[in-house]
Amino acid sequence: MENILPVTNDNGYFEIRLESIGGMGANLCGKMLGELGALYLSLNASSFSSYGSEKRGSPVKAFVRWCSADRQIRVNSPVVSPHILCIFHEGLMGRLPVLDGVEENTKIILNTPLSPDKTMQKYPFEKGELYCIDALKIAMECHSRINMVLLGAIAKASGFIPLDCVKSLCSDTIGKKYPDLIASNMNGVEKGYEILSEGIPVSADSQKSTSFASKQAFTWGYDNAPLGGVNPRFGSTVSNDLSPSREGYIPLFLQEKCINCGLCDSTCPDMVFQFREGSINGKPAMVNGGLDYFHCKGCLRCVAVCPTGALVKALEKDYPEKPWFVPNKDLLPDSILYEKNGPNGWITSDSYLDEKRVDGGIT
Amino acid sequence: MEKQKVLYESGNELAAYAAKQINYHVMGYYPITPSTQIAENLDLMGAEGEHDIKLIAAEGEHSAAGICYGASTGGGRVFNATSANGLLYALEQFPVQSGTRFPMVMNVACRTVSGPLCIKGDHSDIMYMLNTGWIILFADEPQTVYDMNLLALKLAEAVNLPVAVAFDGFYTSHQKRKCMVFENDDTVKSYIGEKKAAADVLDLEHPITVGSYMNEPDVLNNRYQLHLAMKQAKELLPSLFQEYSALSGRSYSFLKGYLHADADILLFLLGSAYHTAMEAVDILRKEGIRAGVITLLVLRPFPWELLSSFCQNAAVIVAADRQDSYGADGGSLSLELRAALQRTSCQAKVITRVYGLGGQDFFVEDALCLFREGLQENAASFDYHGIVKGSQGAKQPVYFKPLSETDTMKHITTCSYDASAGKMIVKGGQLREATAMPKRLAPGHGACPGCGIPVNLNLLLKGIEGNVVLLFQTGCGMVVTTAYPKTSFKIPYLHNLFQNGAATLSGLTEVFRQRQKRGEYPEGEIAFIMVSGDGGMDIGMGSALGTALQNHRLIIFEYDNGGYMNTGYQLSYSTPMGARSATSHVGSAQYGKTFFHKDTPEIMAATHIPYVACVAESNPMDFIRKAAKAAAYAKDFGTAYLKALSACPLNWSDSPDKERSVIAAAVDCCYFPLYEIENGITTLNYDPEKSGKKIPVTDWLSMMGRTRHLAKETYREIAEKIQTETDRRFARLRARSENPLL
């Protein structure tokens, strides 16, 4: 078979990078793309994930590298300058340097309900060709998953991956293990392929300065790091802004219904509730002073235990200004500059988890 | 050539595939990243009946090596896989395996050795094996992992030595590539041939003694025999490679090189970086620089003759080590290269660079940089590549005021000891009041949404007033709180690997008392708490028992989520019977975990420590009060052990917001009874039967994706067994609570 890759980098590779959040299926998508290249497109291929985090809600990356079958894959480092960059969650934009390494010819696929024009107004693109697709909506409509819709979109954007190849890949991989799920997921892939419209070159006037250049204000190295990895910065994870971990919902605090029982504080894994000294019926008592949404991961444990309905599940987009949003009460004044980078963790045994999550529903 | 097929798999998957085709008798293992997938994949295949390998999840790598050793002495074919500190934990067993000459195969997905703890790849683990008497093959890519796994067993049985097949953790273990495997397992079986054990403990007609007590000169002679076996392996390997080449079409040698024959400058390195360096060689050749690269595929027996011959024409050799033999100005590989060249007339200048430690990625640019350094006239003979100095002058933010003893001495939950009753009387522990307790952990940690670990820690620490020092054993709780350069802890914290947390904290507790006794440390109290997952209480059981038997004044707090969640949910001994995990799949030939959950509180109780208790977040006030009691017992009497059932939405496969009700159901079905043992007297704090709240265990099991299948008719027998065992354990507890003598 002829080499079908329309473009390669200096070392002869066509490279894809997926930027995602743990639990959205980017790992499986990357694996399927690798398999697509190796077994369906007669290419040589490799694929792997960032060994960063497996914790649900943490940022993850997946990498795919293709070359013609007569070459060996000799590079195993992460993809720096991708030909296709697919961003699974709009929440990553502006929070993490997901656009790093984008070149003029990079096709950027962004999962967003916004149009390309609106997207370009909102985010600091500098180079590349932008494709916008509302993968969540499509996935919900066809009972598929975001990663399947984006797999279809990537095939379309590439300009050289036949839809038929992706479909046979799906029926061979998902179909074998989860025959019940194949129809809806195939539908997701097809819709992703069909609905993705032409890419638009990023316009010059949409250029804004990116804030990531100055991100690393302070680094520890061999000359200044405390010996032995000792860390004197006690409590420093407080500077992590965990809002990107949320999946669309927040606990909404209806203060007038609160009886200050403390159950929410007993079930919250993220120290969100800021109880303070106040009074109940004229007597001094601890009262719920509000929620620290910087650290709320949206698990909604508090909503489930609240005995009076003072905490309710709400769509985050309905509350751009969250009522009763208070920062952590123990913070020293002016001590904090939030880094919107989510938590850190590890990835370890990835294949099992991702496959397990192919459940036909949305992520 | 035999018939082959294409797979798209990673090094780990291919190691497992080779093992499946060989159909080993036994695999003893303990999960450790990045080698875990080998056992996971074998379990997955086993669940579908694709092989007959008996997979045994030991409670630690040391035992895993013991299982392997025992099985190999009985004429079996034996397999293992490990990494990093797991390898070091088992290290003691390796010379036993080789010295008594029982062949087996172990895969090593190479990873950096802690601490500080890091899960990523380098070669610091495998280099510890150089002196163990094992043959060591090093695969540079997934295809080689497969091929080496077949060659390894053949070689092992030919010379009666164990063989390690090593490869780069993550780069080779996790990256998927297009690979060829033999289509029929029979091809592999006939290639390997029938096992002919040189010694077999199970041969009752010819009784043998294995493991004699031996003195000089017999030990010397025994070691010389081992040396001769290595020599024999070296002589045999070329013909084995040839035979395998005829079978597969893939040729191997002790080492390989790329454009090395006429190279002026050579880069010498190990593993996946070899391929990256090939790209750099191509770039340099275009610039007119005669560069080449070489790598070893066999570390033991060390092919020094061939290695030197590859280097004969080079003026400069850059030896890049992904490991350092600290203080020797070189990693093991470059030191051995220098020694090899010393034995020949090679005049090449050798410089050493240590690179890529802790999984630092190796880009083509890095390879180019190493070459260019080698081309410099005055290049230092030894240095590190890729280190960072760190920025100067910037002020580091301070987020909190350190917590003082008075900050946390709120008198919300208090204890006093009633000596006549032999019981600790606890007061307070009201939830609303306890919200006034300052959090010892800062938010911003990386636990999954809805994770039970921080919930349990907060409840525990709400009940413990005054100074606290924490020790975490390795596990999710440790990883999500202390990812450098940040930490969630606002109070002093220490980590040690999970074989050893209890012992480590014992040492800390005792030095605290010693320093106080000598007037070197202020008067006052500190509550010392070891926090461990149920995994840590498997591998660290011995250490915990030692601490309990010594009755050190500290608290052992176990958060039990029933699995090794940090590494992707492999079974722990506390995983419910029948539960699905990455090492107990549910399939046509397997129903999940095959044995009952471990009763750790009863094991701890058998050490007769003053306080043992079970707590659950569904009963938060009971939790806080027991935490206070544990601290009071630890302060004045000795070791206290507390265990919480801890939710893991990710691997229990349930919804984060439902977790408290799932925990409540575990309590209500009597699977996780809330009780305490004070000075040997058992009290049942909550009896679901008497409260009319008792539910069948299947009601609880069906709330979690990992056990939902047990409610199906197919698994009724398993569910009934779990019910019977749960009821039996609970009835014993009740009898004890009704009769103090028990």
Interface residues (C-beta under 8 A of the other chain):
Chain A: N11 K31 G34 E35 A38 L39 N44 A45 S46 S47 F48 S49 Y51 S53 E54 K55 R56 G57 S58 Q72 I73 R74 V75 N76 S77 P78 V80 Q216 A217 F218 T219 W220 G221 Y222 D223 N224 A225 G228 G229 N231 R233 F234 G235 S236 T237 V238 S239 N240 L242 S245 R246 E247 N260 C261 G262 L263 D265 S266 T267 C268 P269 D270 M271 V272 F273 F275 E277 A285 M286 D292 F294 H295 K297 G298 C299 L300 R301 V303 A304 V305 N328 D330 L331 L332 S335 I336 L337 G342 P343 N344 G345 W346 T348 S349 D350 S351 Y352 L353 K356
Chain B: V6 Y8 S10 T33 P34 T36 Q37 E40 G115 P116 I119 K120 F170 Y171 T172 H174 Q175 K176 R177 K178 S272 H275 T276 M278 E279 G359 D361 F362 F363 V364 I387 V388 K389 G390 S391 Q392 A394 Q396 P397 V398 Y399 F400 K401 P402 Q430 L431 R432 E433 A434 T435 A436 P438 K439 L441 A442 P443 G444 H445 G446 A447 C448 P449 G450 C451 G452 I453 P454 V455 N458 L459 K462 V479 V480 T481 T482 A483 Y484 P485 K486 T487 S488 F489 K490 I491 N566 T567 G568 Y569 Q570 A582 E617 P620 P649 L650 N651 S653 P656 D657 K658 E659 R660 S661
